[in-house]
């Protein structure tokens, strides 16, 4: 069994379990690029990070105190930070690399924050905020919104509204649903979407296709993913596979605005496939 097949089988196994173990599933995503990845090493590292946080806390510390210590330990003592200088380096999307290099993008730094925070007894979730992934920590009387990319910056309502306007425009009013907790499956899909974008930008279409393949393992009816994979398969000389994905799009969305164009494209791809055979 090759590295890609092993990675995908592990990923499918982890996401079939409830609750999904986000750390192990994230490492399974990375395993396709790093076949010799030692999962146990990184899980133990997360445990050690949590121990380092707790060693600086008094017994019975409040959630607010724990967040302060977590931020101080990860971002100031250990130097975890957002990679602003090479944001689109694919290593920023792999949890093993983020733990080794102590730098990443909002999504992966949030995963570190979440996994360490949970090991410290915090109720912490990811937030799929537009354009910039965040975390939120549940308190007895509310919640704290945290930005691990910016060294654990705590975000008040006005800053959240400002960021929302910057991401989607002033015409969209703030709605508390933008701070909804993201499910682990959604986080993994977003990770793979990030990787697909990075690899396409680098013109590495085989790796972009690999990212979309895995995304569709997690979300088989993701129409955007099906469309993207069809495009990549067509570019890489797989007309039959492209046609199957577009047929699935039409099955899921028969009244799509471009349905007629999709049907014509399927006919062309089917013809190209027969010619190749």
HELIX and SHEET records of a PDB file:
HELIX    1   1 UNK A    3  UNK A   15  1                                  13    
HELIX    2   2 UNK A   22  UNK A   31  1                                  10    
HELIX    3   3 UNK A   39  UNK A   54  1                                  16    
HELIX    4   4 UNK A   63  UNK A   71  1                                   9    
HELIX    5   5 UNK A   72  UNK A   77  3                                   6    
HELIX    6   6 UNK A   90  UNK A   93  5                                   4    
HELIX    7   7 UNK A   95  UNK A  101  1                                   7    
HELIX    8   8 UNK A  106  UNK A  119  1                                  14    
HELIX    9   9 UNK A  148  UNK A  150  5                                   3    
HELIX   10  10 UNK A  157  UNK A  168  1                                  12    
HELIX   11  11 UNK A  176  UNK A  179  5                                   4    
HELIX   12  12 UNK A  184  UNK A  201  1                                  18    
HELIX   13  13 UNK A  205  UNK A  218  1                                  14    
HELIX   14  14 UNK A  223  UNK A  235  1                                  13    
HELIX   15  15 UNK A  239  UNK A  252  1                                  14    
HELIX   16  16 UNK A  259  UNK A  276  1                                  18    
SHEET    1   A 2 UNK A  81  UNK A  82  0                                        
SHEET    2   A 2 UNK A 103  UNK A 104  1                                        
SHEET    1   B 5 UNK A 153  UNK A 155  0                                        
SHEET    2   B 5 UNK A 142  UNK A 147 -1                                        
SHEET    3   B 5 UNK A 134  UNK A 139 -1                                        
SHEET    4   B 5 UNK A 124  UNK A 127 -1                                        
SHEET    5   B 5 UNK A 181  UNK A 182 -1                                        
END                                                                             
